[in-house]
Amino acid sequence: MCPSIVVKDGEVLLVLGSASSARIPGVVATVISNIVDRDLDLREAVIAPRVLWSTMQQLGVYAEIFPPITKEQIDELGAYGYEPIFRAQIPVKQSRFARFGAVNAVHFDRESGVMTGVGDPRRNGASLGAGF
């Protein structure tokens, strides 16, 4: 769901999408920000920990607590009134980890001619390359 195309200087930089119900916009925006703002490569951007929130209070905050995100940082969110907070810590049960979306993405680097695909490990995602 939520197919998204990111364009830079008139060229496609990234194509991605995710499943995750009301958390889809946060999941997709986080991965895009990881690439554009944090300069992570595609794999790093997809597997990086996430903190997701919803405008619907009952859906709460979803926080993956492993480096660089700490338990103390998430506790601070609770102190500011973000509740409930659903936490996933290592080791993570697959059913709990799946709540954080499942981004599938493709990046084509025009300079090197390399196409990279990443399937989110949160839902046992994988990528497969094909020659053209």
N, CA, C and O atoms as CSV, one atom per row, in Angstrom:
chain,resi,resn,atom,element,x,y,z
A,1,MET,N,N,0.828,-1.187,0.000
A,1,MET,CA,C,0.000,0.000,0.000
A,1,MET,C,C,0.869,1.246,0.000
A,1,MET,O,O,2.082,1.173,0.196
A,2,CYS,N,N,0.253,2.359,-0.216
A,2,CYS,CA,C,0.914,3.658,-0.167
A,2,CYS,C,C,2.096,3.737,-1.121
A,2,CYS,O,O,3.196,4.107,-0.710
A,3,PRO,N,N,1.886,3.394,-2.392
A,3,PRO,CA,C,3.011,3.499,-3.315
A,3,PRO,C,C,3.479,4.947,-3.391
A,3,PRO,O,O,2.674,5.866,-3.544
A,4,SER,N,N,4.778,5.133,-3.284
A,4,SER,CA,C,5.360,6.475,-3.287
A,4,SER,C,C,6.560,6.501,-4.219
A,4,SER,O,O,7.336,5.548,-4.289
A,5,ILE,N,N,6.696,7.608,-4.928
A,5,ILE,CA,C,7.839,7.812,-5.812
A,5,ILE,C,C,8.519,9.096,-5.370
A,5,ILE,O,O,7.881,10.144,-5.273
A,6,VAL,N,N,9.817,9.011,-5.103
A,6,VAL,CA,C,10.607,10.170,-4.706
A,6,VAL,C,C,11.462,10.567,-5.898
A,6,VAL,O,O,12.190,9.744,-6.455
A,7,VAL,N,N,11.369,11.839,-6.287
A,7,VAL,CA,C,12.092,12.360,-7.439
A,7,VAL,C,C,13.075,13.426,-6.976
A,7,VAL,O,O,12.744,14.272,-6.145
A,8,LYS,N,N,14.285,13.378,-7.522
A,8,LYS,CA,C,15.298,14.388,-7.237
A,8,LYS,C,C,15.868,14.876,-8.561
A,8,LYS,O,O,16.314,14.073,-9.380
A,9,ASP,N,N,15.855,16.176,-8.773
A,9,ASP,CA,C,16.381,16.769,-10.008
A,9,ASP,C,C,15.768,16.135,-11.254
A,9,ASP,O,O,16.458,15.914,-12.249
A,10,GLY,N,N,14.470,15.843,-11.194
A,10,GLY,CA,C,13.771,15.276,-12.337
A,10,GLY,C,C,13.995,13.800,-12.578
A,10,GLY,O,O,13.460,13.245,-13.538
A,11,GLU,N,N,14.769,13.155,-11.736
A,11,GLU,CA,C,15.060,11.722,-11.868
A,11,GLU,C,C,14.456,10.962,-10.700
A,11,GLU,O,O,14.442,11.455,-9.572
A,12,VAL,N,N,13.956,9.755,-10.971
A,12,VAL,CA,C,13.418,8.923,-9.890
A,12,VAL,C,C,14.564,8.482,-8.992
A,12,VAL,O,O,15.531,7.879,-9.457
A,13,LEU,N,N,14.451,8.783,-7.721
A,13,LEU,CA,C,15.451,8.399,-6.731
A,13,LEU,C,C,15.049,7.092,-6.062
A,13,LEU,O,O,15.891,6.236,-5.792
A,14,LEU,N,N,13.749,6.946,-5.796
A,14,LEU,CA,C,13.288,5.869,-4.936
A,14,LEU,C,C,11.824,5.573,-5.209
A,14,LEU,O,O,11.034,6.485,-5.450
A,15,VAL,N,N,11.464,4.294,-5.172
A,15,VAL,CA,C,10.079,3.863,-5.237
A,15,VAL,C,C,9.861,2.952,-4.036
A,15,VAL,O,O,10.617,2.003,-3.830
A,16,LEU,N,N,8.832,3.237,-3.246
A,16,LEU,CA,C,8.602,2.427,-2.054
A,16,LEU,C,C,7.132,2.407,-1.687
A,16,LEU,O,O,6.337,3.209,-2.179
A,17,GLY,N,N,6.789,1.480,-0.817
A,17,GLY,CA,C,5.437,1.366,-0.294
A,17,GLY,C,C,5.467,0.554,0.979
A,17,GLY,O,O,6.476,-0.068,1.308
A,18,SER,N,N,4.355,0.562,1.693
A,18,SER,CA,C,4.295,-0.149,2.964
A,18,SER,C,C,2.877,-0.578,3.273
A,18,SER,O,O,1.906,-0.024,2.757
A,19,ALA,N,N,2.788,-1.564,4.114
A,19,ALA,CA,C,1.522,-1.948,4.733
A,19,ALA,C,C,1.658,-1.634,6.213
A,19,ALA,O,O,2.755,-1.748,6.761
A,20,SER,N,N,0.597,-1.250,6.865
A,20,SER,CA,C,0.647,-1.017,8.304
A,20,SER,C,C,-0.541,-0.224,8.779
A,20,SER,O,O,-0.479,0.379,9.851
A,21,SER,N,N,-1.612,-0.200,8.034
A,21,SER,CA,C,-2.823,0.477,8.452
A,21,SER,C,C,-2.590,1.974,8.655
A,21,SER,O,O,-2.027,2.632,7.780
A,22,ALA,N,N,-3.014,2.519,9.789
A,22,ALA,CA,C,-2.920,3.962,10.043
A,22,ALA,C,C,-1.482,4.440,10.193
A,22,ALA,O,O,-1.234,5.646,10.183
A,23,ARG,N,N,-0.534,3.522,10.331
A,23,ARG,CA,C,0.871,3.901,10.497
A,23,ARG,C,C,1.618,4.039,9.169
A,23,ARG,O,O,2.801,4.380,9.164
A,24,ILE,N,N,0.948,3.780,8.045
A,24,ILE,CA,C,1.612,3.826,6.743
A,24,ILE,C,C,2.300,5.165,6.481
A,24,ILE,O,O,3.480,5.162,6.130
A,25,PRO,N,N,1.629,6.305,6.632
A,25,PRO,CA,C,2.318,7.571,6.335
A,25,PRO,C,C,3.589,7.763,7.157
A,25,PRO,O,O,4.597,8.231,6.628
A,26,GLY,N,N,3.558,7.415,8.428
A,26,GLY,CA,C,4.748,7.552,9.276
A,26,GLY,C,C,5.865,6.608,8.867
A,26,GLY,O,O,7.040,6.974,8.908
A,27,VAL,N,N,5.502,5.395,8.472
A,27,VAL,CA,C,6.500,4.412,8.042
A,27,VAL,C,C,7.196,4.898,6.769
A,27,VAL,O,O,8.425,4.909,6.694
A,28,VAL,N,N,6.413,5.296,5.781
A,28,VAL,CA,C,6.978,5.740,4.508
A,28,VAL,C,C,7.788,7.024,4.697
A,28,VAL,O,O,8.890,7.147,4.163
A,29,ALA,N,N,7.246,7.976,5.454
A,29,ALA,CA,C,7.968,9.236,5.692
A,29,ALA,C,C,9.283,8.998,6.425
A,29,ALA,O,O,10.274,9.673,6.145
A,30,THR,N,N,9.308,8.053,7.353
A,30,THR,CA,C,10.530,7.756,8.095
A,30,THR,C,C,11.616,7.215,7.171
A,30,THR,O,O,12.771,7.632,7.264
A,31,VAL,N,N,11.263,6.303,6.291
A,31,VAL,CA,C,12.259,5.735,5.374
A,31,VAL,C,C,12.763,6.808,4.402
A,31,VAL,O,O,13.963,6.895,4.140
A,32,ILE,N,N,11.853,7.615,3.873
A,32,ILE,CA,C,12.277,8.690,2.969
A,32,ILE,C,C,13.212,9.650,3.703
A,32,ILE,O,O,14.247,10.041,3.162
A,33,SER,N,N,12.860,10.028,4.913
A,33,SER,CA,C,13.706,10.931,5.704
A,33,SER,C,C,15.064,10.307,5.993
A,33,SER,O,O,16.081,11.000,5.979
A,34,ASN,N,N,15.087,9.014,6.254
A,34,ASN,CA,C,16.365,8.341,6.504
A,34,ASN,C,C,17.308,8.453,5.306
A,34,ASN,O,O,18.524,8.552,5.477
A,35,ILE,N,N,16.755,8.440,4.111
A,35,ILE,CA,C,17.570,8.545,2.901
A,35,ILE,C,C,17.919,9.999,2.603
A,35,ILE,O,O,19.086,10.337,2.404
A,36,VAL,N,N,16.905,10.853,2.573
A,36,VAL,CA,C,17.093,12.242,2.165
A,36,VAL,C,C,17.802,13.074,3.240
A,36,VAL,O,O,18.730,13.822,2.934
A,37,ASP,N,N,17.368,12.943,4.486
A,37,ASP,CA,C,17.900,13.788,5.560
A,37,ASP,C,C,19.104,13.192,6.277
A,37,ASP,O,O,20.013,13.914,6.688
A,38,ARG,N,N,19.105,11.866,6.425
A,38,ARG,CA,C,20.176,11.219,7.187
A,38,ARG,C,C,21.231,10.586,6.293
A,38,ARG,O,O,22.253,10.107,6.784
A,39,ASP,N,N,20.993,10.580,4.978
A,39,ASP,CA,C,21.933,10.048,3.996
A,39,ASP,C,C,22.264,8.569,4.213
A,39,ASP,O,O,23.393,8.135,3.983
A,40,LEU,N,N,21.260,7.800,4.659
A,40,LEU,CA,C,21.454,6.356,4.808
A,40,LEU,C,C,21.263,5.692,3.452
A,40,LEU,O,O,20.545,6.213,2.598
A,41,ASP,N,N,21.906,4.538,3.252
A,41,ASP,CA,C,21.628,3.804,2.023
A,41,ASP,C,C,20.273,3.120,2.194
A,41,ASP,O,O,19.701,3.139,3.284
A,42,LEU,N,N,19.763,2.524,1.136
A,42,LEU,CA,C,18.408,1.981,1.152
A,42,LEU,C,C,18.213,0.931,2.242
A,42,LEU,O,O,17.225,0.971,2.975
A,43,ARG,N,N,19.135,0.008,2.348
A,43,ARG,CA,C,19.019,-1.044,3.369
A,43,ARG,C,C,19.005,-0.445,4.771
A,43,ARG,O,O,18.152,-0.793,5.588
A,44,GLU,N,N,19.943,0.451,5.051
A,44,GLU,CA,C,20.007,1.088,6.373
A,44,GLU,C,C,18.723,1.862,6.664
A,44,GLU,O,O,18.226,1.845,7.790
A,45,ALA,N,N,18.190,2.538,5.650
A,45,ALA,CA,C,16.987,3.346,5.832
A,45,ALA,C,C,15.774,2.494,6.173
A,45,ALA,O,O,14.944,2.891,6.992
A,46,VAL,N,N,15.668,1.334,5.554
A,46,VAL,CA,C,14.516,0.459,5.797
A,46,VAL,C,C,14.618,-0.239,7.150
A,46,VAL,O,O,13.612,-0.369,7.846
A,47,ILE,N,N,15.810,-0.691,7.538
A,47,ILE,CA,C,15.923,-1.458,8.784
A,47,ILE,C,C,16.119,-0.588,10.024
A,47,ILE,O,O,16.081,-1.103,11.142
A,48,ALA,N,N,16.327,0.716,9.852
A,48,ALA,CA,C,16.538,1.597,11.007
A,48,ALA,C,C,15.320,1.556,11.940
A,48,ALA,O,O,14.188,1.417,11.477
A,49,PRO,N,N,15.555,1.678,13.254
A,49,PRO,CA,C,14.445,1.693,14.214
A,49,PRO,C,C,13.463,2.824,13.913
A,49,PRO,O,O,13.826,3.854,13.344
A,50,ARG,N,N,12.215,2.604,14.308
A,50,ARG,CA,C,11.156,3.583,14.035
A,50,ARG,C,C,10.419,3.964,15.305
A,50,ARG,O,O,10.235,3.151,16.210
A,51,VAL,N,N,10.008,5.207,15.346
A,51,VAL,CA,C,9.056,5.678,16.348
A,51,VAL,C,C,7.910,6.274,15.548
A,51,VAL,O,O,8.090,7.259,14.832
A,52,LEU,N,N,6.741,5.678,15.670
A,52,LEU,CA,C,5.579,6.085,14.889
A,52,LEU,C,C,4.472,6.567,15.816
A,52,LEU,O,O,4.316,6.059,16.926
A,53,TRP,N,N,3.716,7.537,15.359
A,53,TRP,CA,C,2.603,8.029,16.153
A,53,TRP,C,C,1.409,8.217,15.230
A,53,TRP,O,O,1.532,8.201,14.005
A,54,SER,N,N,0.270,8.392,15.842
A,54,SER,CA,C,-0.952,8.556,15.081
A,54,SER,C,C,-1.706,9.769,15.598
A,54,SER,O,O,-1.596,10.127,16.771
A,55,THR,N,N,-2.468,10.395,14.724
A,55,THR,CA,C,-3.308,11.508,15.162
A,55,THR,C,C,-4.514,10.991,15.936
A,55,THR,O,O,-5.201,11.766,16.602
A,56,MET,N,N,-4.775,9.703,15.855
A,56,MET,CA,C,-5.869,9.112,16.623
A,56,MET,C,C,-5.290,8.609,17.939
A,56,MET,O,O,-4.545,7.629,17.953
A,57,GLN,N,N,-5.624,9.265,19.037
A,57,GLN,CA,C,-5.022,9.025,20.349
A,57,GLN,C,C,-5.022,7.556,20.752
A,57,GLN,O,O,-4.040,7.073,21.317
A,58,GLN,N,N,-6.107,6.837,20.470
A,58,GLN,CA,C,-6.194,5.446,20.916
A,58,GLN,C,C,-5.170,4.543,20.239
A,58,GLN,O,O,-4.870,3.459,20.740
A,59,LEU,N,N,-4.627,4.989,19.091
A,59,LEU,CA,C,-3.619,4.177,18.412
A,59,LEU,C,C,-2.245,4.340,19.037
A,59,LEU,O,O,-1.381,3.481,18.857
A,60,GLY,N,N,-2.025,5.428,19.770
A,60,GLY,CA,C,-0.803,5.606,20.543
A,60,GLY,C,C,0.461,5.776,19.731
A,60,GLY,O,O,0.442,6.157,18.560
A,61,VAL,N,N,1.564,5.478,20.401
A,61,VAL,CA,C,2.904,5.581,19.839
A,61,VAL,C,C,3.491,4.179,19.742
A,61,VAL,O,O,3.330,3.366,20.652
A,62,TYR,N,N,4.165,3.904,18.644
A,62,TYR,CA,C,4.842,2.629,18.458
A,62,TYR,C,C,6.335,2.909,18.427
A,62,TYR,O,O,6.797,3.692,17.597
A,63,ALA,N,N,7.091,2.287,19.311
A,63,ALA,CA,C,8.517,2.595,19.437
A,63,ALA,C,C,9.353,1.328,19.415
A,63,ALA,O,O,9.140,0.410,20.207
A,64,GLU,N,N,10.309,1.293,18.493
A,64,GLU,CA,C,11.291,0.214,18.451
A,64,GLU,C,C,12.484,0.687,19.261
A,64,GLU,O,O,13.114,1.687,18.916
A,65,ILE,N,N,12.793,-0.012,20.316
A,65,ILE,CA,C,13.853,0.426,21.216
A,65,ILE,C,C,15.093,-0.424,21.002
A,65,ILE,O,O,15.263,-1.481,21.611
A,66,PHE,N,N,15.940,0.058,20.136
A,66,PHE,CA,C,17.287,-0.456,19.964
A,66,PHE,C,C,18.088,0.630,19.278
A,66,PHE,O,O,17.513,1.492,18.613
A,67,PRO,N,N,19.408,0.608,19.424
A,67,PRO,CA,C,20.251,1.728,19.007
A,67,PRO,C,C,19.898,2.231,17.612
A,67,PRO,O,O,19.685,1.447,16.687
A,68,PRO,N,N,19.839,3.564,17.479
A,68,PRO,CA,C,20.228,4.602,18.425
A,68,PRO,C,C,19.116,5.047,19.366
A,68,PRO,O,O,19.333,5.953,20.170
A,69,ILE,N,N,17.919,4.436,19.293
A,69,ILE,CA,C,16.808,4.820,20.166
A,69,ILE,C,C,16.945,4.094,21.498
A,69,ILE,O,O,17.160,2.883,21.538
A,70,THR,N,N,16.816,4.854,22.597
A,70,THR,CA,C,16.969,4.271,23.934
A,70,THR,C,C,15.630,4.216,24.669
A,70,THR,O,O,14.693,4.944,24.344
A,71,LYS,N,N,15.567,3.342,25.660
A,71,LYS,CA,C,14.391,3.231,26.516
A,71,LYS,C,C,14.099,4.568,27.191
A,71,LYS,O,O,12.941,4.967,27.315
A,72,GLU,N,N,15.136,5.248,27.621
A,72,GLU,CA,C,14.969,6.528,28.311
A,72,GLU,C,C,14.321,7.579,27.399
A,72,GLU,O,O,13.498,8.372,27.855
A,73,GLN,N,N,14.686,7.584,26.134
A,73,GLN,CA,C,14.081,8.532,25.197
A,73,GLN,C,C,12.583,8.254,25.037
A,73,GLN,O,O,11.775,9.181,24.979
A,74,ILE,N,N,12.228,6.992,24.968
A,74,ILE,CA,C,10.814,6.639,24.831
A,74,ILE,C,C,10.061,6.946,26.116
A,74,ILE,O,O,8.909,7.378,26.062
A,75,ASP,N,N,10.688,6.733,27.279
A,75,ASP,CA,C,10.069,7.098,28.547
A,75,ASP,C,C,9.744,8.592,28.575
A,75,ASP,O,O,8.716,8.999,29.117
A,76,GLU,N,N,10.625,9.406,27.988
A,76,GLU,CA,C,10.388,10.855,27.940
A,76,GLU,C,C,9.126,11.183,27.139
A,76,GLU,O,O,8.400,12.115,27.487
A,77,LEU,N,N,8.858,10.423,26.066
A,77,LEU,CA,C,7.630,10.647,25.302
A,77,LEU,C,C,6.408,10.457,26.191
A,77,LEU,O,O,5.448,11.222,26.106
A,78,GLY,N,N,6.447,9.432,27.045
A,78,GLY,CA,C,5.355,9.202,27.986
A,78,GLY,C,C,5.173,10.368,28.941
A,78,GLY,O,O,4.044,10.720,29.283
A,79,ALA,N,N,6.270,10.968,29.372
A,79,ALA,CA,C,6.218,12.113,30.287
A,79,ALA,C,C,5.571,13.327,29.619
A,79,ALA,O,O,5.027,14.200,30.295
A,80,TYR,N,N,5.634,13.375,28.292
A,80,TYR,CA,C,5.006,14.476,27.556
A,80,TYR,C,C,3.562,14.169,27.169
A,80,TYR,O,O,2.927,14.961,26.473
A,81,GLY,N,N,3.043,13.034,27.609
A,81,GLY,CA,C,1.650,12.712,27.380
A,81,GLY,C,C,1.358,11.813,26.190
A,81,GLY,O,O,0.193,11.569,25.874
A,82,TYR,N,N,2.389,11.318,25.527
A,82,TYR,CA,C,2.166,10.395,24.423
A,82,TYR,C,C,1.881,9.015,24.998
A,82,TYR,O,O,2.798,8.323,25.441
A,83,GLU,N,N,0.627,8.616,24.994
A,83,GLU,CA,C,0.206,7.330,25.532
A,83,GLU,C,C,-0.927,6.795,24.678
A,83,GLU,O,O,-1.631,7.598,24.065
A,84,PRO,N,N,-1.147,5.501,24.597
A,84,PRO,CA,C,-0.245,4.468,25.097
A,84,PRO,C,C,0.982,4.342,24.198
A,84,PRO,O,O,0.966,4.751,23.037
A,85,ILE,N,N,2.034,3.772,24.755
A,85,ILE,CA,C,3.250,3.518,23.991
A,85,ILE,C,C,3.425,2.011,23.866
A,85,ILE,O,O,3.531,1.307,24.870
A,86,PHE,N,N,3.456,1.518,22.630
A,86,PHE,CA,C,3.692,0.110,22.357
A,86,PHE,C,C,5.168,-0.043,22.035
A,86,PHE,O,O,5.662,0.576,21.092
A,87,ARG,N,N,5.870,-0.848,22.795
A,87,ARG,CA,C,7.318,-0.955,22.681
A,87,ARG,C,C,7.736,-2.299,22.103
A,87,ARG,O,O,7.146,-3.339,22.398
A,88,ALA,N,N,8.760,-2.249,21.280
A,88,ALA,CA,C,9.388,-3.470,20.774
A,88,ALA,C,C,10.864,-3.369,21.125
A,88,ALA,O,O,11.542,-2.432,20.703
A,89,GLN,N,N,11.364,-4.333,21.899
A,89,GLN,CA,C,12.768,-4.356,22.286
A,89,GLN,C,C,13.381,-5.671,21.849
A,89,GLN,O,O,12.683,-6.677,21.721
A,90,ILE,N,N,14.682,-5.663,21.621
A,90,ILE,CA,C,15.394,-6.881,21.240
A,90,ILE,C,C,15.464,-7.803,22.452
A,90,ILE,O,O,15.776,-7.323,23.542
A,91,PRO,N,N,15.188,-9.111,22.320
A,91,PRO,CA,C,14.684,-9.768,21.113
A,91,PRO,C,C,13.209,-9.424,20.894
A,91,PRO,O,O,12.443,-9.298,21.849
A,92,VAL,N,N,12.831,-9.278,19.649
A,92,VAL,CA,C,11.489,-8.853,19.289
A,92,VAL,C,C,10.687,-10.045,18.794
A,92,VAL,O,O,11.146,-10.805,17.941
A,93,LYS,N,N,9.489,-10.203,19.336
A,93,LYS,CA,C,8.586,-11.219,18.815
A,93,LYS,C,C,8.114,-10.747,17.451
A,93,LYS,O,O,7.755,-9.580,17.293
A,94,GLN,N,N,8.107,-11.622,16.477
A,94,GLN,CA,C,7.757,-11.238,15.112
A,94,GLN,C,C,6.392,-10.568,15.051
A,94,GLN,O,O,6.228,-9.598,14.310
A,95,SER,N,N,5.410,-11.048,15.799
A,95,SER,CA,C,4.073,-10.466,15.743
A,95,SER,C,C,4.079,-9.023,16.231
A,95,SER,O,O,3.313,-8.202,15.727
A,96,ARG,N,N,4.928,-8.699,17.201
A,96,ARG,CA,C,5.016,-7.331,17.727
A,96,ARG,C,C,5.798,-6.433,16.761
A,96,ARG,O,O,5.461,-5.264,16.577
A,97,PHE,N,N,6.827,-6.986,16.157
A,97,PHE,CA,C,7.688,-6.252,15.242
A,97,PHE,C,C,6.921,-5.868,13.972
A,97,PHE,O,O,7.187,-4.820,13.383
A,98,ALA,N,N,5.986,-6.697,13.554
A,98,ALA,CA,C,5.234,-6.464,12.322
A,98,ALA,C,C,4.358,-5.220,12.409
A,98,ALA,O,O,3.943,-4.696,11.375
A,99,ARG,N,N,4.065,-4.732,13.614
A,99,ARG,CA,C,3.241,-3.534,13.774
A,99,ARG,C,C,3.924,-2.283,13.236
A,99,ARG,O,O,3.275,-1.250,13.070
A,100,PHE,N,N,5.217,-2.361,12.964
A,100,PHE,CA,C,5.980,-1.192,12.563
A,100,PHE,C,C,6.100,-1.062,11.056
A,100,PHE,O,O,7.028,-0.428,10.552
A,101,GLY,N,N,5.169,-1.657,10.343
A,101,GLY,CA,C,5.151,-1.527,8.897
A,101,GLY,C,C,6.029,-2.542,8.203
A,101,GLY,O,O,6.719,-3.339,8.839
A,102,ALA,N,N,5.990,-2.495,6.900
A,102,ALA,CA,C,6.792,-3.425,6.104
A,102,ALA,C,C,7.115,-2.754,4.783
A,102,ALA,O,O,6.413,-2.956,3.791
A,103,VAL,N,N,8.160,-1.967,4.766
A,103,VAL,CA,C,8.528,-1.218,3.572
A,103,VAL,C,C,9.204,-2.131,2.555
A,103,VAL,O,O,10.093,-2.914,2.890
A,104,ASN,N,N,8.768,-2.014,1.330
A,104,ASN,CA,C,9.452,-2.636,0.206
A,104,ASN,C,C,9.867,-1.481,-0.689
A,104,ASN,O,O,9.053,-0.619,-1.018
A,105,ALA,N,N,11.135,-1.465,-1.084
A,105,ALA,CA,C,11.646,-0.304,-1.805
A,105,ALA,C,C,12.655,-0.701,-2.871
A,105,ALA,O,O,13.330,-1.726,-2.780
A,106,VAL,N,N,12.731,0.158,-3.892
A,106,VAL,CA,C,13.702,-0.019,-4.968
A,106,VAL,C,C,14.362,1.329,-5.223
A,106,VAL,O,O,13.702,2.368,-5.268
A,107,HIS,N,N,15.684,1.286,-5.389
A,107,HIS,CA,C,16.458,2.483,-5.699
A,107,HIS,C,C,17.318,2.181,-6.910
A,107,HIS,O,O,17.931,1.117,-6.992
A,108,PHE,N,N,17.366,3.124,-7.861
A,108,PHE,CA,C,18.222,2.967,-9.024
A,108,PHE,C,C,19.228,4.107,-9.033
A,108,PHE,O,O,18.851,5.276,-9.113
A,109,ASP,N,N,20.499,3.766,-8.951
A,109,ASP,CA,C,21.572,4.758,-8.976
A,109,ASP,C,C,22.017,4.921,-10.429
A,109,ASP,O,O,22.668,4.040,-10.990
A,110,ARG,N,N,21.665,6.044,-11.023
A,110,ARG,CA,C,21.965,6.271,-12.438
A,110,ARG,C,C,23.462,6.362,-12.711
A,110,ARG,O,O,23.918,5.969,-13.785
A,111,GLU,N,N,24.227,6.873,-11.758
A,111,GLU,CA,C,25.673,7.004,-11.960
A,111,GLU,C,C,26.366,5.649,-12.067
A,111,GLU,O,O,27.205,5.434,-12.943
A,112,SER,N,N,26.001,4.734,-11.159
A,112,SER,CA,C,26.665,3.429,-11.151
A,112,SER,C,C,25.912,2.385,-11.967
A,112,SER,O,O,26.467,1.349,-12.331
A,113,GLY,N,N,24.623,2.672,-12.255
A,113,GLY,CA,C,23.803,1.696,-12.963
A,113,GLY,C,C,23.321,0.561,-12.073
A,113,GLY,O,O,22.825,-0.453,-12.565
A,114,VAL,N,N,23.467,0.730,-10.761
A,114,VAL,CA,C,23.091,-0.323,-9.817
A,114,VAL,C,C,21.663,-0.096,-9.302
A,114,VAL,O,O,21.304,0.998,-8.866
A,115,MET,N,N,20.871,-1.157,-9.369
A,115,MET,CA,C,19.526,-1.129,-8.812
A,115,MET,C,C,19.555,-1.918,-7.508
A,115,MET,O,O,20.071,-3.034,-7.456
A,116,THR,N,N,18.994,-1.324,-6.458
A,116,THR,CA,C,18.962,-1.965,-5.151
A,116,THR,C,C,17.519,-2.132,-4.718
A,116,THR,O,O,16.724,-1.197,-4.808
A,117,GLY,N,N,17.182,-3.318,-4.251
A,117,GLY,CA,C,15.852,-3.581,-3.711
A,117,GLY,C,C,15.983,-4.065,-2.285
A,117,GLY,O,O,16.912,-4.803,-1.954
A,118,VAL,N,N,15.050,-3.649,-1.435
A,118,VAL,CA,C,15.070,-4.063,-0.034
A,118,VAL,C,C,13.658,-4.441,0.389
A,118,VAL,O,O,12.702,-3.706,0.142
A,119,GLY,N,N,13.544,-5.599,1.030
A,119,GLY,CA,C,12.298,-6.031,1.645
A,119,GLY,C,C,12.461,-5.939,3.149
A,119,GLY,O,O,13.477,-6.370,3.693
A,120,ASP,N,N,11.483,-5.387,3.814
A,120,ASP,CA,C,11.572,-5.128,5.251
A,120,ASP,C,C,11.623,-6.423,6.064
A,120,ASP,O,O,10.753,-7.281,5.917
A,121,PRO,N,N,12.640,-6.568,6.923
A,121,PRO,CA,C,12.741,-7.778,7.742
A,121,PRO,C,C,11.647,-7.865,8.813
A,121,PRO,O,O,11.476,-8.920,9.423
A,122,ARG,N,N,10.916,-6.792,9.049
A,122,ARG,CA,C,9.856,-6.816,10.059
A,122,ARG,C,C,8.759,-7.807,9.700
A,122,ARG,O,O,8.050,-8.302,10.576
A,123,ARG,N,N,8.623,-8.091,8.428
A,123,ARG,CA,C,7.645,-9.086,7.982
A,123,ARG,C,C,8.308,-10.080,7.037
A,123,ARG,O,O,7.713,-10.536,6.062
A,124,ASN,N,N,9.553,-10.399,7.355
A,124,ASN,CA,C,10.317,-11.378,6.578
A,124,ASN,C,C,10.411,-11.022,5.099
A,124,ASN,O,O,10.371,-11.904,4.241
A,125,GLY,N,N,10.535,-9.730,4.798
A,125,GLY,CA,C,10.652,-9.272,3.420
A,125,GLY,C,C,11.988,-9.646,2.810
A,125,GLY,O,O,12.979,-9.821,3.518
A,126,ALA,N,N,12.008,-9.763,1.513
A,126,ALA,CA,C,13.229,-10.068,0.771
A,126,ALA,C,C,13.142,-9.393,-0.586
A,126,ALA,O,O,12.064,-8.991,-1.024
A,127,SER,N,N,14.290,-9.271,-1.252
A,127,SER,CA,C,14.275,-8.718,-2.605
A,127,SER,C,C,14.957,-9.709,-3.539
A,127,SER,O,O,15.785,-10.519,-3.122
A,128,LEU,N,N,14.595,-9.624,-4.783
A,128,LEU,CA,C,15.138,-10.520,-5.797
A,128,LEU,C,C,15.457,-9.700,-7.026
A,128,LEU,O,O,14.612,-8.944,-7.506
A,129,GLY,N,N,16.662,-9.838,-7.539
A,129,GLY,CA,C,17.070,-9.070,-8.714
A,129,GLY,C,C,16.868,-9.862,-9.981
A,129,GLY,O,O,16.898,-11.092,-9.987
A,130,ALA,N,N,16.659,-9.116,-11.065
A,130,ALA,CA,C,16.506,-9.734,-12.374
A,130,ALA,C,C,17.320,-8.923,-13.371
A,130,ALA,O,O,17.324,-7.693,-13.311
A,131,GLY,N,N,18.001,-9.587,-14.273
A,131,GLY,CA,C,18.774,-8.894,-15.302
A,131,GLY,C,C,17.884,-8.437,-16.438
A,131,GLY,O,O,16.871,-9.065,-16.744
A,132,PHE,N,N,18.270,-7.345,-17.054
A,132,PHE,CA,C,17.496,-6.817,-18.193
A,132,PHE,C,C,18.378,-6.743,-19.403
A,132,PHE,O,O,17.928,-6.327,-20.470
